[in-house]
Amino acid sequence: MPMSDESDDLTHTDESGNVQMVDVGDKPDTARRAVARGEIHLQPSTIAAITDDQIGKGDVLATARVGAVQAVKHTWETIPMCHQIPITNVETEFDVGEDRVTLTVAVETTGKTGCEMEALEGTTTGLNVVWDMVKAAEKDEDGEYPDTGIRDVRVVEKTKRTL
């Protein structure tokens, strides 16, 4: 499939091919929202321990919520060339199923660039925190994690509106 002329312009490189941050200074401020979702697959016994607050490290979902919000706020520090943006709101929602925990992270900002990376960072970090909190329950007799997996992390919504 042929690419358009516009897609040939690489925004993160200069004329010499050096990596650079995109200049968004001339873009208008807009209200932006991005929502990302992902899931961690766990053993049903681990899910029961989470819902019964029987994980020795503490409240799994509360800790994962804090981790997700922290990750959103620090995305610019972990992704090269990512702008530091003013986060105006972060919402986290957990859905606990029989063999998985689904995390949805919504991020809002008002500025010159989007917040998809922040939503993705919040989702992946929140799911990583769940894994860290339950890893003792998930290990098999060989110390492996045959049933544990983070999957289907993706942006499910992206909106912007002019102020």
N, C-alpha and C positions, 0 to 999 in steps of 0.2 A: 504494500500500500504506500503510495507516495506521500511524503511529508510536505506540509505547507512551508512556504518561505519563513513564516513567523516561528515555526517550531525548530528551524535550523539555527536560530539565535540562542546560544547557550547563555543563560543569564548568570550563571555562577562562575564564568571564566571571562578573562579579558581577551584582547586581540592576540596575545601571545600564548594563550592557553593556561595562564595562571589562575588559580582559584581565587575568587573574590566574593565578598558579600554583595548582594543585590542592593542597589540604591533605590530605596522606596520613598525618598524625601519629597518628591513631587506628586506622589499619589495622595488623593484625598482621604481624610479619615472616614472610616465606615464602621458601622456596628457589625461584628462578625461572630459567628457561632459555628463550632465544629463538634461533632459527636462521634466518638469511636467506641467500638465494642469488641470484646474478645472473651474467650472462655478458657478455664482450666479444667481438665478432666481429672477426676479423682475417684478413688474407690468409694463405694457407697458407705462403708464403715467410717471413712474420713468425713464424708458429708454429714453423717449422723453426729460425729464428734464436734464438728463445727456448729451445727444447729443446737446441740445440747451444751455448748460452751465447755467442752471437755478436752480442749487442746491445751496442753501444759504451758505453752508460751503465752497464752492469753486470748483475748477476743480477736479472732482472726479477721473478721470483716471490719471492725473498727480500726485495727492496725493497718489493714490494706487501704482503707479510705484515707488515712493520714499519709501513707506512702504515695498514693495516687495524686493527692493534692500537692504534696511536696515536689513530685516529679513534674507536674504541670508548671509550677512556678520556677523550676530550674532547667527547663528544656533548653534554653539558649546556651547553657553551660555544657551540655552534652552532645549537641548536634552542631557540627561545624557549619559556620555561615548562617546560623539561625538567629534571627533578630530577637532581642529582649523586648517583649511586648507587655503592655499593661493588662494584666488579667483582671477582669471585672467580676467574673463569677466562675465557679467550678461546681458541678453537680456530679455526684457519684451514685450509681444505683447497682445493687447486687441482686441477682436472681439465683437462688439456690435450687438446683434440680437434684434428681436422684444420683447422678454421677458427674455433676459439673457445677461450677460456679461461673456465672456470666457477669461480667462487669461492663457497665456502660458509663463512660465519662463524657460529660458535656462541658465545653469551655467557651467562655464568652470574652470578647475584648472589644475595645474601640480603638482603631488605629489604622495603619497603612498596610498591614499584611495580615494574613490569616492565622488561624490557631489550630490547624489540623495536626501539626507535629506535637503540639502540647496535649491534645486529646489522645493521640496515639501513645505518647510517653506516659501519660497518666494511666492509661489502660494497661500497658505492658508492665509498668512498675507495680501497679496494684495487684496484678496477677502474680508477679514474681514474689510479692510479699506474702500472698496466700501460700504459694509453694514453700517459701521459707518457713512459714509458721507451722505447716503440716508435714514437713518432710520426714519427721520421725515416724509418723503414722503411715506414710506412703511407701517407705522403704520395704523391699522384700528381704528375705533371709540372706541374700548376697549383697545387700546395701544398694541395690539398684531401684529404679523407679519405672517399672514396666507399664504401669497404668496411668502414670501422671504425664500430662502434656498440655502446654498452652497452644491454643489453636484459634484460627479464624479471626485474628486481630485485623480490623479494617475501619476505615472511616465510613460511617453510615449516613451522615448528614453534614452538609456544609451550606451555610447561608450567609449572606451579607446584605446590608441595606444602607443606603446613603443617608447620612445625617442631615 
